[in-house]
Amino acid sequence: MRKTNKKIFSFRRFFGIFLSAFLFLPTLSVFPCSSFFLKHGEQMVFGKNYDWHLEFGYLMINKRHVIKTAMQAGTAADSPAAWTSRYGSVTFNQYGREFPMGGMNEAGLAVEIMMLDETEYPIPDSRPVIKNLQWVQYQLDRFATVAELIAGLSQVRIPPSETYGLHYFACDKTGQCASIEFLKGRTVVHTKETLPVPVLTNSTYQSSLAFYKQVGSNTPAGIGSLDRFARAAGLIRVFDARKSGTLLDYAAAIQKSIAMGAYTKWSITYDLRNERVYFKTLSKPEIKYVYLGALDFSCRTPVKALDLNLDAAGDVRALFGDYTRPMNYELIKKALKQTNLHTNDSDEWIRFRAAYPETTRCSN
């Protein structure tokens, strides 16, 4: 989250399950995730390490031409966002279908989340609201490029009642990236000239860039947010296609360099140009991949899902199974019951959330 070298933990945002595990690491954020973008010529990859205490989850296929209304968020006076998906996508889901941790759509836009303690979502206004994880699905459903995503940021808002602060990193197959943050109630975007280093960890982009400029070539070896940012940035800077191997191999090397040991549960690489998503998990380190061009995104066919910890390697397209509400219920229940501030969520609420995807419908 923030640069915890200088600041103490903000306990209101922390999961109790993590506290004892991190007592021996007092200078670290307990929500360390990292994203980065690497490009050579027309080839480009977007890498992500998902660092968390939970490993389970599903890779889900989300359909195009689906009419959706966001799950109620904020207060009763807030209107939920409504939209129709234009693009199919694949997403990594741990807290239920339609609430992804990140993913990529068929147009080549990828969006990922990182925790950020400094986040302050906008104060209530007339805009429709959407929960902070569903915000990711909304972007993947609606937009093909980072430019389109940025242009649409003012159309919805995340309510201040959301429990955890997030910021987002998005890249597309044109090579454009952006960080999107909500600071002091304002939307702060860095892109193009204001995003000279395409990396995002768990500090604000501005503070991360300042730290990287300060340390220069003296790349730090720590695993705090700012150290990971500087190390990823340094590795991107010295990439040499003649010596560094393929982009996929080099992305894997960056992911290894900034990993958080056993807390790095998923490592994901989006090959934006070639429409492929590569991933591995801590307990199943064999590389799996899916090619989006071969997936069925028609909303008239069943939604498919794949267990991220399936014992397999290589192309896993044929291993997807049909999504079911009980599958979603068990996923949400397992995740929430192991997530502090949600351990006492009622079974009625969990069942309501598990049934939420059934409020969506095919438009053709």
Contacts in CASP RR format, 6 or more apart in sequence:
PFRMAT RR
TARGET T0000
AUTHOR 0000-0000-0000
METHOD contacts of the structure
MODEL  1
MRKTNKKIFSFRRFFGIFLSAFLFLPTLSVFPCSSFFLKHGEQMVFGKNY
DWHLEFGYLMINKRHVIKTAMQAGTAADSPAAWTSRYGSVTFNQYGREFP
MGGMNEAGLAVEIMMLDETEYPIPDSRPVIKNLQWVQYQLDRFATVAELI
AGLSQVRIPPSETYGLHYFACDKTGQCASIEFLKGRTVVHTKETLPVPVL
TNSTYQSSLAFYKQVGSNTPAGIGSLDRFARAAGLIRVFDARKSGTLLDY
AAAIQKSIAMGAYTKWSITYDLRNERVYFKTLSKPEIKYVYLGALDFSCR
TPVKALDLNLDAAGDVRALFGDYTRPMNYELIKKALKQTNLHTNDSDEWI
RFRAAYPETTRCSN
1 10 0 8 1.000
1 13 0 8 1.000
1 29 0 8 1.000
1 31 0 8 1.000
1 32 0 8 1.000
1 115 0 8 1.000
1 116 0 8 1.000
1 117 0 8 1.000
1 118 0 8 1.000
1 202 0 8 1.000
1 203 0 8 1.000
1 225 0 8 1.000
2 10 0 8 1.000
2 29 0 8 1.000
2 116 0 8 1.000
2 117 0 8 1.000
2 118 0 8 1.000
2 202 0 8 1.000
2 203 0 8 1.000
2 204 0 8 1.000
2 207 0 8 1.000
2 225 0 8 1.000
3 203 0 8 1.000
3 207 0 8 1.000
3 211 0 8 1.000
3 224 0 8 1.000
3 225 0 8 1.000
3 226 0 8 1.000
4 27 0 8 1.000
4 28 0 8 1.000
4 29 0 8 1.000
4 224 0 8 1.000
4 225 0 8 1.000
5 27 0 8 1.000
5 224 0 8 1.000
5 226 0 8 1.000
9 29 0 8 1.000
9 30 0 8 1.000
10 117 0 8 1.000
13 31 0 8 1.000
13 115 0 8 1.000
13 117 0 8 1.000
13 163 0 8 1.000
13 164 0 8 1.000
13 165 0 8 1.000
14 30 0 8 1.000
14 31 0 8 1.000
14 340 0 8 1.000
15 30 0 8 1.000
15 53 0 8 1.000
15 339 0 8 1.000
15 340 0 8 1.000
15 341 0 8 1.000
16 340 0 8 1.000
17 53 0 8 1.000
17 338 0 8 1.000
17 339 0 8 1.000
17 340 0 8 1.000
18 30 0 8 1.000
18 53 0 8 1.000
18 340 0 8 1.000
19 30 0 8 1.000
21 53 0 8 1.000
22 28 0 8 1.000
22 30 0 8 1.000
27 224 0 8 1.000
28 223 0 8 1.000
28 224 0 8 1.000
29 115 0 8 1.000
29 117 0 8 1.000
29 202 0 8 1.000
29 224 0 8 1.000
29 225 0 8 1.000
31 51 0 8 1.000
31 52 0 8 1.000
31 114 0 8 1.000
31 115 0 8 1.000
31 117 0 8 1.000
31 202 0 8 1.000
32 51 0 8 1.000
32 115 0 8 1.000
32 201 0 8 1.000
32 202 0 8 1.000
32 223 0 8 1.000
32 224 0 8 1.000
32 225 0 8 1.000
32 228 0 8 1.000
32 260 0 8 1.000
32 263 0 8 1.000
33 48 0 8 1.000
33 49 0 8 1.000
33 50 0 8 1.000
33 51 0 8 1.000
33 52 0 8 1.000
33 112 0 8 1.000
33 113 0 8 1.000
33 114 0 8 1.000
33 115 0 8 1.000
33 201 0 8 1.000
33 202 0 8 1.000
34 48 0 8 1.000
34 49 0 8 1.000
34 51 0 8 1.000
34 114 0 8 1.000
34 199 0 8 1.000
34 200 0 8 1.000
34 201 0 8 1.000
34 228 0 8 1.000
34 229 0 8 1.000
34 232 0 8 1.000
34 255 0 8 1.000
34 258 0 8 1.000
35 46 0 8 1.000
35 47 0 8 1.000
35 48 0 8 1.000
35 49 0 8 1.000
35 112 0 8 1.000
35 114 0 8 1.000
35 169 0 8 1.000
35 199 0 8 1.000
35 200 0 8 1.000
35 201 0 8 1.000
36 46 0 8 1.000
36 47 0 8 1.000
36 198 0 8 1.000
36 199 0 8 1.000
36 200 0 8 1.000
36 232 0 8 1.000
36 233 0 8 1.000
36 236 0 8 1.000
36 251 0 8 1.000
36 254 0 8 1.000
37 44 0 8 1.000
37 45 0 8 1.000
37 46 0 8 1.000
37 47 0 8 1.000
37 171 0 8 1.000
37 175 0 8 1.000
37 177 0 8 1.000
37 198 0 8 1.000
37 199 0 8 1.000
37 236 0 8 1.000
38 44 0 8 1.000
38 45 0 8 1.000
38 47 0 8 1.000
38 198 0 8 1.000
38 236 0 8 1.000
38 239 0 8 1.000
38 247 0 8 1.000
38 250 0 8 1.000
38 251 0 8 1.000
38 254 0 8 1.000
39 45 0 8 1.000
39 175 0 8 1.000
39 247 0 8 1.000
40 239 0 8 1.000
40 241 0 8 1.000
40 247 0 8 1.000
42 273 0 8 1.000
43 247 0 8 1.000
43 271 0 8 1.000
43 273 0 8 1.000
43 274 0 8 1.000
44 171 0 8 1.000
44 173 0 8 1.000
44 175 0 8 1.000
44 247 0 8 1.000
44 271 0 8 1.000
44 272 0 8 1.000
44 273 0 8 1.000
45 247 0 8 1.000
45 248 0 8 1.000
45 251 0 8 1.000
45 269 0 8 1.000
45 270 0 8 1.000
45 271 0 8 1.000
45 272 0 8 1.000
46 104 0 8 1.000
46 110 0 8 1.000
46 112 0 8 1.000
46 169 0 8 1.000
46 171 0 8 1.000
46 177 0 8 1.000
46 269 0 8 1.000
46 270 0 8 1.000
46 272 0 8 1.000
47 251 0 8 1.000
47 254 0 8 1.000
47 255 0 8 1.000
47 267 0 8 1.000
47 268 0 8 1.000
47 269 0 8 1.000
47 270 0 8 1.000
48 102 0 8 1.000
48 112 0 8 1.000
48 266 0 8 1.000
48 267 0 8 1.000
48 268 0 8 1.000
48 269 0 8 1.000
48 270 0 8 1.000
49 255 0 8 1.000
49 258 0 8 1.000
49 259 0 8 1.000
49 260 0 8 1.000
49 264 0 8 1.000
49 266 0 8 1.000
49 267 0 8 1.000
49 268 0 8 1.000
50 92 0 8 1.000
50 101 0 8 1.000
50 264 0 8 1.000
50 265 0 8 1.000
50 266 0 8 1.000
50 267 0 8 1.000
50 268 0 8 1.000
51 259 0 8 1.000
51 260 0 8 1.000
51 263 0 8 1.000
51 264 0 8 1.000
51 265 0 8 1.000
52 94 0 8 1.000
52 263 0 8 1.000
52 265 0 8 1.000
53 263 0 8 1.000
53 338 0 8 1.000
54 94 0 8 1.000
54 265 0 8 1.000
54 335 0 8 1.000
54 338 0 8 1.000
54 339 0 8 1.000
55 265 0 8 1.000
55 266 0 8 1.000
55 281 0 8 1.000
55 282 0 8 1.000
55 283 0 8 1.000
55 308 0 8 1.000
55 309 0 8 1.000
56 94 0 8 1.000
56 307 0 8 1.000
56 308 0 8 1.000
56 309 0 8 1.000
56 331 0 8 1.000
56 334 0 8 1.000
56 335 0 8 1.000
57 92 0 8 1.000
57 93 0 8 1.000
57 94 0 8 1.000
57 307 0 8 1.000
57 308 0 8 1.000
57 309 0 8 1.000
57 331 0 8 1.000
58 92 0 8 1.000
58 93 0 8 1.000
58 94 0 8 1.000
58 97 0 8 1.000
58 305 0 8 1.000
58 306 0 8 1.000
58 307 0 8 1.000
58 308 0 8 1.000
58 327 0 8 1.000
58 331 0 8 1.000
59 90 0 8 1.000
59 91 0 8 1.000
59 92 0 8 1.000
59 93 0 8 1.000
59 277 0 8 1.000
59 279 0 8 1.000
59 290 0 8 1.000
59 305 0 8 1.000
59 306 0 8 1.000
59 308 0 8 1.000
59 320 0 8 1.000
60 90 0 8 1.000
60 91 0 8 1.000
60 93 0 8 1.000
60 97 0 8 1.000
60 100 0 8 1.000
60 303 0 8 1.000
60 304 0 8 1.000
60 305 0 8 1.000
60 306 0 8 1.000
60 323 0 8 1.000
61 88 0 8 1.000
61 89 0 8 1.000
61 90 0 8 1.000
61 295 0 8 1.000
61 296 0 8 1.000
61 297 0 8 1.000
61 303 0 8 1.000
61 304 0 8 1.000
61 305 0 8 1.000
61 320 0 8 1.000
62 85 0 8 1.000
62 88 0 8 1.000
62 89 0 8 1.000
62 90 0 8 1.000
62 91 0 8 1.000
62 98 0 8 1.000
62 137 0 8 1.000
62 140 0 8 1.000
62 141 0 8 1.000
62 297 0 8 1.000
62 303 0 8 1.000
63 85 0 8 1.000
63 88 0 8 1.000
63 297 0 8 1.000
63 298 0 8 1.000
63 299 0 8 1.000
63 301 0 8 1.000
63 303 0 8 1.000
63 362 0 8 1.000
64 85 0 8 1.000
64 86 0 8 1.000
64 87 0 8 1.000
64 88 0 8 1.000
64 106 0 8 1.000
64 297 0 8 1.000
64 298 0 8 1.000
64 299 0 8 1.000
65 84 0 8 1.000
65 85 0 8 1.000
65 86 0 8 1.000
65 298 0 8 1.000
65 299 0 8 1.000
65 362 0 8 1.000
65 363 0 8 1.000
65 364 0 8 1.000
66 84 0 8 1.000
66 85 0 8 1.000
66 141 0 8 1.000
66 299 0 8 1.000
66 360 0 8 1.000
66 361 0 8 1.000
66 362 0 8 1.000
66 363 0 8 1.000
67 82 0 8 1.000
67 84 0 8 1.000
67 360 0 8 1.000
67 361 0 8 1.000
67 362 0 8 1.000
67 363 0 8 1.000
68 82 0 8 1.000
68 83 0 8 1.000
68 84 0 8 1.000
68 85 0 8 1.000
68 98 0 8 1.000
68 141 0 8 1.000
68 359 0 8 1.000
68 360 0 8 1.000
69 80 0 8 1.000
69 81 0 8 1.000
69 82 0 8 1.000
69 359 0 8 1.000
69 360 0 8 1.000
70 80 0 8 1.000
70 81 0 8 1.000
70 82 0 8 1.000
70 128 0 8 1.000
70 129 0 8 1.000
70 130 0 8 1.000
70 131 0 8 1.000
70 134 0 8 1.000
70 138 0 8 1.000
70 156 0 8 1.000
71 80 0 8 1.000
71 98 0 8 1.000
71 131 0 8 1.000
71 134 0 8 1.000
71 353 0 8 1.000
71 356 0 8 1.000
72 78 0 8 1.000
72 80 0 8 1.000
73 80 0 8 1.000
73 129 0 8 1.000
73 130 0 8 1.000
73 131 0 8 1.000
73 158 0 8 1.000
73 159 0 8 1.000
73 161 0 8 1.000
73 162 0 8 1.000
74 124 0 8 1.000
74 129 0 8 1.000
74 159 0 8 1.000
74 160 0 8 1.000
74 161 0 8 1.000
75 124 0 8 1.000
75 159 0 8 1.000
75 161 0 8 1.000
77 124 0 8 1.000
78 124 0 8 1.000
78 128 0 8 1.000
78 129 0 8 1.000
78 159 0 8 1.000
79 128 0 8 1.000
79 129 0 8 1.000
80 128 0 8 1.000
80 129 0 8 1.000
80 130 0 8 1.000
81 128 0 8 1.000
81 129 0 8 1.000
81 130 0 8 1.000
81 138 0 8 1.000
81 155 0 8 1.000
81 156 0 8 1.000
82 128 0 8 1.000
83 138 0 8 1.000
83 141 0 8 1.000
83 142 0 8 1.000
84 141 0 8 1.000
84 363 0 8 1.000
85 141 0 8 1.000
85 142 0 8 1.000
85 299 0 8 1.000
86 141 0 8 1.000
86 142 0 8 1.000
86 143 0 8 1.000
86 144 0 8 1.000
87 105 0 8 1.000
87 106 0 8 1.000
87 107 0 8 1.000
87 109 0 8 1.000
87 140 0 8 1.000
87 141 0 8 1.000
87 142 0 8 1.000
87 143 0 8 1.000
87 144 0 8 1.000
87 297 0 8 1.000
88 105 0 8 1.000
88 106 0 8 1.000
88 140 0 8 1.000
88 141 0 8 1.000
88 297 0 8 1.000
89 103 0 8 1.000
89 104 0 8 1.000
89 105 0 8 1.000
89 106 0 8 1.000
89 137 0 8 1.000
89 140 0 8 1.000
89 141 0 8 1.000
90 103 0 8 1.000
90 104 0 8 1.000
90 277 0 8 1.000
90 290 0 8 1.000
90 292 0 8 1.000
90 295 0 8 1.000
91 100 0 8 1.000
91 101 0 8 1.000
91 102 0 8 1.000
91 103 0 8 1.000
91 136 0 8 1.000
91 137 0 8 1.000
91 140 0 8 1.000
92 100 0 8 1.000
92 101 0 8 1.000
92 102 0 8 1.000
92 103 0 8 1.000
92 266 0 8 1.000
92 268 0 8 1.000
92 279 0 8 1.000
92 308 0 8 1.000
93 99 0 8 1.000
93 100 0 8 1.000
93 101 0 8 1.000
93 305 0 8 1.000
93 331 0 8 1.000
94 101 0 8 1.000
94 331 0 8 1.000
94 335 0 8 1.000
95 101 0 8 1.000
95 133 0 8 1.000
95 331 0 8 1.000
95 332 0 8 1.000
95 335 0 8 1.000
95 336 0 8 1.000
96 328 0 8 1.000
96 331 0 8 1.000
96 332 0 8 1.000
96 335 0 8 1.000
96 353 0 8 1.000
96 354 0 8 1.000
97 303 0 8 1.000
97 305 0 8 1.000
97 323 0 8 1.000
97 328 0 8 1.000
97 356 0 8 1.000
97 357 0 8 1.000
98 134 0 8 1.000
98 137 0 8 1.000
98 356 0 8 1.000
98 357 0 8 1.000
98 360 0 8 1.000
99 131 0 8 1.000
99 133 0 8 1.000
99 134 0 8 1.000
99 137 0 8 1.000
100 133 0 8 1.000
100 136 0 8 1.000
100 137 0 8 1.000
100 140 0 8 1.000
101 112 0 8 1.000
101 113 0 8 1.000
101 133 0 8 1.000
101 136 0 8 1.000
102 110 0 8 1.000
102 111 0 8 1.000
102 112 0 8 1.000
102 113 0 8 1.000
102 136 0 8 1.000
103 110 0 8 1.000
103 111 0 8 1.000
103 112 0 8 1.000
103 136 0 8 1.000
103 140 0 8 1.000
103 268 0 8 1.000
103 270 0 8 1.000
103 277 0 8 1.000
104 110 0 8 1.000
104 111 0 8 1.000
104 140 0 8 1.000
104 270 0 8 1.000
104 272 0 8 1.000
104 277 0 8 1.000
104 292 0 8 1.000
105 140 0 8 1.000
105 141 0 8 1.000
105 144 0 8 1.000
105 292 0 8 1.000
106 275 0 8 1.000
106 292 0 8 1.000
106 293 0 8 1.000
106 295 0 8 1.000
106 297 0 8 1.000
107 143 0 8 1.000
107 144 0 8 1.000
107 145 0 8 1.000
107 172 0 8 1.000
107 173 0 8 1.000
108 144 0 8 1.000
108 172 0 8 1.000
108 173 0 8 1.000
108 270 0 8 1.000
108 272 0 8 1.000
108 275 0 8 1.000
108 292 0 8 1.000
109 139 0 8 1.000
109 140 0 8 1.000
109 143 0 8 1.000
109 144 0 8 1.000
109 145 0 8 1.000
109 146 0 8 1.000
109 149 0 8 1.000
109 170 0 8 1.000
109 171 0 8 1.000
109 172 0 8 1.000
109 173 0 8 1.000
110 170 0 8 1.000
110 171 0 8 1.000
110 172 0 8 1.000
110 270 0 8 1.000
110 272 0 8 1.000
111 136 0 8 1.000
111 139 0 8 1.000
111 140 0 8 1.000
111 149 0 8 1.000
111 168 0 8 1.000
111 169 0 8 1.000
111 170 0 8 1.000
112 136 0 8 1.000
112 168 0 8 1.000
112 169 0 8 1.000
112 170 0 8 1.000
112 268 0 8 1.000
113 132 0 8 1.000
113 133 0 8 1.000
113 136 0 8 1.000
113 166 0 8 1.000
113 167 0 8 1.000
113 168 0 8 1.000
114 166 0 8 1.000
114 167 0 8 1.000
114 168 0 8 1.000
114 169 0 8 1.000
114 200 0 8 1.000
114 201 0 8 1.000
114 202 0 8 1.000
115 164 0 8 1.000
115 165 0 8 1.000
115 166 0 8 1.000
115 202 0 8 1.000
116 165 0 8 1.000
116 166 0 8 1.000
116 167 0 8 1.000
116 181 0 8 1.000
116 202 0 8 1.000
116 203 0 8 1.000
116 204 0 8 1.000
117 165 0 8 1.000
117 202 0 8 1.000
118 181 0 8 1.000
118 183 0 8 1.000
118 203 0 8 1.000
118 204 0 8 1.000
119 165 0 8 1.000
119 166 0 8 1.000
119 167 0 8 1.000
119 181 0 8 1.000
119 182 0 8 1.000
119 183 0 8 1.000
120 160 0 8 1.000
120 182 0 8 1.000
120 183 0 8 1.000
120 184 0 8 1.000
120 185 0 8 1.000
121 132 0 8 1.000
121 157 0 8 1.000
121 158 0 8 1.000
121 159 0 8 1.000
121 160 0 8 1.000
121 162 0 8 1.000
121 165 0 8 1.000
121 182 0 8 1.000
121 185 0 8 1.000
122 157 0 8 1.000
122 158 0 8 1.000
122 160 0 8 1.000
122 182 0 8 1.000
122 185 0 8 1.000
122 186 0 8 1.000
122 187 0 8 1.000
123 160 0 8 1.000
123 185 0 8 1.000
124 159 0 8 1.000
124 160 0 8 1.000
125 157 0 8 1.000
127 154 0 8 1.000
127 155 0 8 1.000
127 156 0 8 1.000
127 157 0 8 1.000
128 155 0 8 1.000
128 156 0 8 1.000
128 157 0 8 1.000
129 156 0 8 1.000
129 157 0 8 1.000
129 158 0 8 1.000
129 159 0 8 1.000
130 138 0 8 1.000
130 156 0 8 1.000
130 157 0 8 1.000
130 158 0 8 1.000
131 158 0 8 1.000
131 159 0 8 1.000
131 162 0 8 1.000
132 158 0 8 1.000
132 162 0 8 1.000
132 164 0 8 1.000
132 165 0 8 1.000
132 166 0 8 1.000
133 166 0 8 1.000
135 156 0 8 1.000
135 158 0 8 1.000
135 168 0 8 1.000
136 168 0 8 1.000
138 156 0 8 1.000
139 149 0 8 1.000
139 170 0 8 1.000
142 148 0 8 1.000
143 149 0 8 1.000
143 152 0 8 1.000
144 172 0 8 1.000
145 172 0 8 1.000
145 174 0 8 1.000
145 176 0 8 1.000
146 170 0 8 1.000
146 171 0 8 1.000
146 172 0 8 1.000
146 174 0 8 1.000
146 176 0 8 1.000
146 177 0 8 1.000
146 178 0 8 1.000
146 191 0 8 1.000
147 176 0 8 1.000
149 170 0 8 1.000
149 178 0 8 1.000
149 180 0 8 1.000
150 178 0 8 1.000
150 180 0 8 1.000
150 189 0 8 1.000
150 191 0 8 1.000
153 180 0 8 1.000
153 187 0 8 1.000
153 189 0 8 1.000
154 187 0 8 1.000
158 182 0 8 1.000
163 341 0 8 1.000
165 182 0 8 1.000
167 179 0 8 1.000
167 180 0 8 1.000
167 181 0 8 1.000
167 182 0 8 1.000
167 200 0 8 1.000
167 204 0 8 1.000
167 205 0 8 1.000
168 179 0 8 1.000
168 180 0 8 1.000
168 181 0 8 1.000
169 177 0 8 1.000
169 178 0 8 1.000
169 179 0 8 1.000
169 180 0 8 1.000
169 200 0 8 1.000
170 177 0 8 1.000
170 178 0 8 1.000
170 180 0 8 1.000
171 177 0 8 1.000
171 178 0 8 1.000
171 198 0 8 1.000
171 270 0 8 1.000
171 272 0 8 1.000
172 272 0 8 1.000
173 272 0 8 1.000
173 273 0 8 1.000
175 272 0 8 1.000
176 191 0 8 1.000
176 192 0 8 1.000
177 191 0 8 1.000
177 195 0 8 1.000
177 198 0 8 1.000
178 189 0 8 1.000
178 190 0 8 1.000
178 191 0 8 1.000
178 195 0 8 1.000
179 189 0 8 1.000
179 190 0 8 1.000
179 191 0 8 1.000
179 195 0 8 1.000
179 200 0 8 1.000
179 205 0 8 1.000
180 187 0 8 1.000
180 188 0 8 1.000
180 189 0 8 1.000
181 187 0 8 1.000
181 188 0 8 1.000
181 189 0 8 1.000
181 204 0 8 1.000
181 205 0 8 1.000
182 188 0 8 1.000
183 204 0 8 1.000
188 204 0 8 1.000
188 205 0 8 1.000
190 205 0 8 1.000
190 206 0 8 1.000
195 205 0 8 1.000
196 209 0 8 1.000
197 208 0 8 1.000
197 209 0 8 1.000
197 212 0 8 1.000
197 229 0 8 1.000
197 233 0 8 1.000
197 236 0 8 1.000
198 236 0 8 1.000
199 208 0 8 1.000
199 229 0 8 1.000
199 232 0 8 1.000
199 233 0 8 1.000
199 236 0 8 1.000
200 208 0 8 1.000
200 229 0 8 1.000
201 208 0 8 1.000
201 224 0 8 1.000
201 225 0 8 1.000
201 226 0 8 1.000
201 228 0 8 1.000
201 229 0 8 1.000
201 232 0 8 1.000
201 258 0 8 1.000
202 224 0 8 1.000
202 225 0 8 1.000
203 211 0 8 1.000
203 225 0 8 1.000
203 226 0 8 1.000
203 229 0 8 1.000
207 226 0 8 1.000
208 225 0 8 1.000
208 226 0 8 1.000
208 229 0 8 1.000
208 230 0 8 1.000
211 226 0 8 1.000
211 229 0 8 1.000
211 230 0 8 1.000
212 226 0 8 1.000
212 229 0 8 1.000
212 230 0 8 1.000
212 233 0 8 1.000
212 234 0 8 1.000
215 230 0 8 1.000
216 230 0 8 1.000
217 234 0 8 1.000
219 230 0 8 1.000
219 231 0 8 1.000
219 234 0 8 1.000
220 226 0 8 1.000
220 227 0 8 1.000
220 230 0 8 1.000
220 231 0 8 1.000
221 227 0 8 1.000
221 231 0 8 1.000
222 228 0 8 1.000
222 231 0 8 1.000
223 258 0 8 1.000
223 260 0 8 1.000
228 258 0 8 1.000
231 257 0 8 1.000
231 258 0 8 1.000
232 254 0 8 1.000
232 257 0 8 1.000
232 258 0 8 1.000
235 250 0 8 1.000
235 253 0 8 1.000
235 254 0 8 1.000
235 257 0 8 1.000
236 254 0 8 1.000
239 250 0 8 1.000
244 250 0 8 1.000
244 253 0 8 1.000
247 271 0 8 1.000
248 269 0 8 1.000
248 271 0 8 1.000
248 278 0 8 1.000
251 269 0 8 1.000
252 267 0 8 1.000
252 269 0 8 1.000
255 264 0 8 1.000
255 267 0 8 1.000
255 269 0 8 1.000
259 267 0 8 1.000
262 282 0 8 1.000
264 282 0 8 1.000
265 281 0 8 1.000
265 282 0 8 1.000
266 279 0 8 1.000
266 280 0 8 1.000
266 281 0 8 1.000
266 282 0 8 1.000
266 308 0 8 1.000
267 279 0 8 1.000
267 280 0 8 1.000
268 277 0 8 1.000
268 278 0 8 1.000
268 279 0 8 1.000
269 277 0 8 1.000
269 278 0 8 1.000
269 279 0 8 1.000
270 276 0 8 1.000
270 277 0 8 1.000
270 278 0 8 1.000
271 277 0 8 1.000
271 278 0 8 1.000
274 291 0 8 1.000
275 291 0 8 1.000
275 292 0 8 1.000
275 293 0 8 1.000
276 289 0 8 1.000
276 290 0 8 1.000
276 291 0 8 1.000
276 292 0 8 1.000
277 289 0 8 1.000
277 290 0 8 1.000
277 292 0 8 1.000
278 287 0 8 1.000
278 288 0 8 1.000
278 289 0 8 1.000
279 287 0 8 1.000
279 288 0 8 1.000
279 289 0 8 1.000
279 308 0 8 1.000
280 286 0 8 1.000
280 287 0 8 1.000
280 288 0 8 1.000
281 308 0 8 1.000
281 309 0 8 1.000
283 309 0 8 1.000
284 308 0 8 1.000
284 309 0 8 1.000
284 310 0 8 1.000
284 311 0 8 1.000
286 312 0 8 1.000
286 313 0 8 1.000
286 314 0 8 1.000
287 313 0 8 1.000
287 314 0 8 1.000
288 310 0 8 1.000
288 312 0 8 1.000
288 313 0 8 1.000
288 314 0 8 1.000
288 315 0 8 1.000
288 316 0 8 1.000
289 314 0 8 1.000
289 315 0 8 1.000
289 316 0 8 1.000
290 306 0 8 1.000
290 315 0 8 1.000
290 316 0 8 1.000
290 317 0 8 1.000
291 315 0 8 1.000
291 317 0 8 1.000
294 317 0 8 1.000
295 317 0 8 1.000
296 304 0 8 1.000
299 362 0 8 1.000
299 363 0 8 1.000
299 364 0 8 1.000
300 362 0 8 1.000
300 364 0 8 1.000
302 322 0 8 1.000
302 323 0 8 1.000
303 322 0 8 1.000
303 323 0 8 1.000
303 357 0 8 1.000
304 320 0 8 1.000
304 321 0 8 1.000
304 322 0 8 1.000
304 323 0 8 1.000
305 320 0 8 1.000
305 321 0 8 1.000
305 322 0 8 1.000
305 323 0 8 1.000
305 327 0 8 1.000
306 316 0 8 1.000
306 319 0 8 1.000
306 320 0 8 1.000
306 321 0 8 1.000
310 316 0 8 1.000
310 319 0 8 1.000
312 319 0 8 1.000
323 357 0 8 1.000
325 354 0 8 1.000
325 355 0 8 1.000
325 357 0 8 1.000
325 358 0 8 1.000
326 354 0 8 1.000
328 354 0 8 1.000
328 357 0 8 1.000
329 350 0 8 1.000
329 351 0 8 1.000
329 354 0 8 1.000
332 350 0 8 1.000
332 353 0 8 1.000
332 354 0 8 1.000
333 347 0 8 1.000
333 350 0 8 1.000
333 354 0 8 1.000
336 342 0 8 1.000
336 343 0 8 1.000
336 345 0 8 1.000
336 350 0 8 1.000
337 343 0 8 1.000
337 345 0 8 1.000
END
